[in-house]
């Protein structure tokens, strides 16, 4: 099976799966709906186009640099003239995070997606259009199962982050469950992106950690080395 590997990095990312009204939250890791939406934009698909082929891709992510959740306040104006009102809204983002995402499926479709992400039709963003990706986005297509691909891809964390970590690092991997696996349920499977009738379905997600060597890291008791790398 083929897997397209992506590096999702940027100053801000936002991966909401249950945002409502004045509060727009974010998960700590990419959602399937957010990544499929980014891919659909790159392919030039409209909100009313079918996403069945993209939804069928098996989805997984590895947290290479967790980042920090930050909150931003927005004042939203509604109405005009004497009927104008303002409302304060909260929007949450993940700052300075780096994720590796794997999409497993048909090689022809993945080649099409890879080419589109390298030359997108519409603006793409990391969960929102106001969150552009930075650095290398497409890592390539590999002929491995999703699980192996997420384990084998080199660590993508920023140099400054690696210097602050110990010589052995744990990375979390979250992926869609296979038959017989039981995980947590997550409602981020896009059924329809239509503005008038957005729909999302559920999927099962399992997670585990892998340990990797960090040649740029410091010994746990070497606090001076950690400070120098800050």
C-alpha positions as CSV (number, residue, x, y, z in Angstrom):
1,X,0.0,0.0,0.0
2,X,1.2,3.5,-0.7
3,X,1.4,6.3,1.8
4,X,1.7,10.0,1.2
5,X,3.7,11.7,4.0
6,X,3.1,15.4,4.8
7,X,4.9,17.7,7.2
8,X,2.5,20.1,8.9
9,X,4.4,23.0,10.4
10,X,3.6,26.7,10.8
11,X,3.5,29.5,13.4
12,X,-0.2,28.7,14.0
13,X,-2.5,25.7,13.3
14,X,-6.1,25.1,14.3
15,X,-7.8,21.8,14.1
16,X,-11.4,22.2,15.4
17,X,-13.8,19.2,15.6
18,X,-16.5,20.6,17.9
19,X,-16.4,24.3,17.6
20,X,-19.7,26.1,18.1
21,X,-20.8,29.7,18.1
22,X,-18.5,32.2,19.9
23,X,-15.8,29.6,20.9
24,X,-13.7,28.0,18.2
25,X,-11.5,25.4,19.8
26,X,-8.7,23.2,18.5
27,X,-7.4,19.7,19.0
28,X,-3.8,19.2,19.9
29,X,-3.2,17.3,16.7
30,X,-4.5,17.5,13.1
31,X,-8.0,16.3,12.3
32,X,-9.0,14.2,9.3
33,X,-11.6,16.7,8.2
34,X,-9.0,19.5,8.4
35,X,-6.4,17.7,6.3
36,X,-9.0,16.4,3.8
37,X,-10.3,20.0,3.5
38,X,-6.7,21.2,2.7
39,X,-6.2,18.4,0.1
40,X,-9.6,19.2,-1.5
41,X,-8.6,22.9,-1.8
42,X,-5.3,22.0,-3.4
43,X,-7.2,19.8,-5.9
44,X,-9.5,22.7,-6.7
45,X,-12.7,21.0,-5.5
46,X,-15.7,23.0,-4.3
47,X,-17.5,22.5,-1.0
48,X,-20.3,20.7,-2.8
49,X,-18.0,18.2,-4.7
50,X,-17.8,14.6,-3.6
51,X,-15.1,13.8,-1.1
52,X,-15.6,10.0,-0.9
53,X,-12.3,9.1,-2.5
54,X,-10.4,11.3,-0.1
55,X,-12.4,10.2,3.0
56,X,-11.5,6.6,2.1
57,X,-7.8,7.3,2.6
58,X,-6.6,5.9,5.9
59,X,-5.3,8.7,8.1
60,X,-2.6,8.8,10.7
61,X,-0.4,11.4,12.4
62,X,2.7,11.6,14.4
63,X,3.3,14.4,16.9
64,X,6.9,15.5,16.3
65,X,6.7,18.8,18.2
66,X,3.6,19.3,20.3
67,X,3.4,23.1,20.3
68,X,1.4,25.2,22.7
69,X,-2.3,26.0,22.7
70,X,-2.9,29.8,22.5
71,X,-6.1,31.9,22.7
72,X,-7.0,34.8,20.5
73,X,-10.0,37.2,20.9
74,X,-11.9,38.5,17.9
75,X,-14.6,41.2,17.8
76,X,-17.2,40.3,15.2
77,X,-19.5,42.9,13.8
78,X,-23.0,41.9,12.7
79,X,-25.7,43.9,11.0
80,X,-25.5,47.5,9.7
81,X,-26.5,50.9,10.8
82,X,-28.6,51.1,14.0
83,X,-28.9,47.3,13.9
84,X,-25.2,46.8,14.1
85,X,-23.9,44.8,17.0
86,X,-20.5,43.4,18.1
87,X,-19.7,40.1,19.7
88,X,-16.5,38.9,21.3
89,X,-15.4,35.5,20.1
90,X,-12.5,33.2,21.3
91,X,-10.4,31.3,18.8
92,X,-7.8,28.7,19.8
93,X,-4.6,27.7,18.0
94,X,-1.6,25.4,18.4
95,X,1.5,27.5,18.1
96,X,5.0,26.2,17.0
97,X,3.9,22.6,16.4
98,X,5.1,20.1,13.8
99,X,3.2,17.0,12.8
100,X,3.8,14.2,10.3
101,X,0.6,13.1,8.6
102,X,0.2,9.9,6.5
103,X,-2.5,9.2,4.0
104,X,-2.7,5.6,2.9
105,X,-4.5,4.5,-0.2
106,X,-4.4,4.1,-4.0
107,X,-1.1,5.2,-5.4
108,X,-2.6,7.1,-8.4
109,X,-4.8,9.2,-6.2
110,X,-1.9,9.9,-3.8
111,X,0.3,11.0,-6.8
112,X,-2.5,13.4,-7.8
113,X,-2.8,14.8,-4.3
114,X,1.0,15.2,-4.0
115,X,1.2,17.2,-7.2
116,X,-1.8,19.3,-6.2
117,X,-0.2,20.2,-2.8
118,X,3.0,21.2,-4.5
119,X,0.9,23.5,-6.8
120,X,-2.5,24.1,-5.1
121,X,-5.5,25.5,-7.0
122,X,-6.9,27.3,-3.9
123,X,-5.2,28.7,-0.8
124,X,-4.4,25.9,1.6
125,X,-4.1,26.3,5.4
126,X,-3.4,24.2,8.5
127,X,-7.0,23.9,9.6
128,X,-7.8,27.5,8.6
129,X,-6.9,29.7,5.7
130,X,-5.2,32.1,8.1
131,X,-2.7,29.4,9.1
132,X,-0.4,28.8,6.1
133,X,2.1,26.0,6.2
134,X,5.8,26.8,6.3
135,X,8.8,24.8,5.1
136,X,8.6,21.5,3.2
137,X,5.0,20.3,3.1
138,X,5.2,17.2,1.0
139,X,7.7,14.6,2.2
140,X,6.9,12.1,-0.6
141,X,5.1,8.8,-1.3
142,X,6.5,5.6,0.2
143,X,5.5,2.0,-0.5
144,X,4.9,0.9,3.1
145,X,1.9,0.3,5.4
146,X,0.8,3.4,7.2
147,X,2.1,2.2,10.6
148,X,5.6,1.6,9.2
149,X,5.6,4.9,7.3
150,X,4.8,6.9,10.4
151,X,7.5,5.1,12.4
152,X,10.3,5.2,9.8
153,X,10.0,8.9,8.6
154,X,12.9,11.0,10.1
155,X,12.0,13.3,13.0
156,X,10.8,16.6,11.7
157,X,11.0,18.8,14.8
158,X,12.7,22.2,14.6
159,X,16.4,22.3,15.4
160,X,15.8,24.6,18.5
161,X,13.2,22.1,19.8
162,X,15.5,19.1,19.4
163,X,18.3,20.9,21.3
164,X,15.9,21.3,24.3
165,X,15.0,17.6,24.4
166,X,16.9,14.7,26.0
167,X,18.8,12.1,24.0
168,X,15.8,9.8,24.0
169,X,12.4,11.2,22.9
170,X,8.9,9.7,22.9
171,X,6.7,10.5,19.9
172,X,3.0,9.9,19.9
173,X,1.3,8.2,16.9
174,X,-2.4,8.4,16.3
175,X,-4.1,6.5,13.5
176,X,-7.4,5.1,12.4
177,X,-8.1,1.7,13.9
178,X,-8.0,-1.5,11.9
179,X,-10.5,-4.3,12.4
180,X,-10.2,-5.7,15.9
181,X,-8.6,-2.6,17.3
182,X,-10.5,-0.5,19.8
183,X,-9.7,3.1,20.4
184,X,-11.4,6.4,21.2
185,X,-14.1,7.9,18.9
186,X,-13.6,11.1,17.1
187,X,-16.1,13.0,15.0
188,X,-13.9,14.4,12.2
189,X,-14.8,12.4,9.1
190,X,-16.1,14.9,6.5
191,X,-19.4,13.7,4.9
192,X,-20.2,17.2,3.4
193,X,-18.3,20.5,3.5
194,X,-21.4,22.3,2.1
195,X,-21.9,25.7,3.8
196,X,-25.6,24.9,4.1
197,X,-25.3,21.4,5.4
198,X,-22.0,20.4,6.9
199,X,-21.9,16.9,8.1
200,X,-19.2,14.9,10.0
201,X,-19.0,11.2,10.9
202,X,-17.2,9.2,13.5
203,X,-14.0,7.2,13.4
204,X,-12.0,5.1,15.9
205,X,-8.5,6.3,16.7
206,X,-5.8,4.3,18.4
207,X,-2.6,5.7,19.8
208,X,0.8,4.6,21.0
209,X,4.3,6.0,21.5
210,X,7.7,5.2,19.9
211,X,11.1,6.1,21.2
212,X,13.7,7.7,19.0
213,X,17.3,8.8,19.5
214,X,18.0,12.5,19.5
215,X,21.6,13.2,18.6
216,X,21.1,16.9,19.2
217,X,19.7,16.4,22.7
218,X,21.2,16.7,26.1
219,X,21.6,14.4,29.1
220,X,18.7,14.7,31.5
221,X,20.9,16.1,34.3
222,X,22.7,18.5,31.9
223,X,20.5,21.6,32.5
224,X,23.3,24.0,31.3
225,X,23.2,22.3,27.8
226,X,19.4,22.7,27.7
227,X,19.7,26.4,28.5
228,X,22.3,27.0,25.9
229,X,20.1,25.4,23.3
230,X,17.2,27.7,24.2
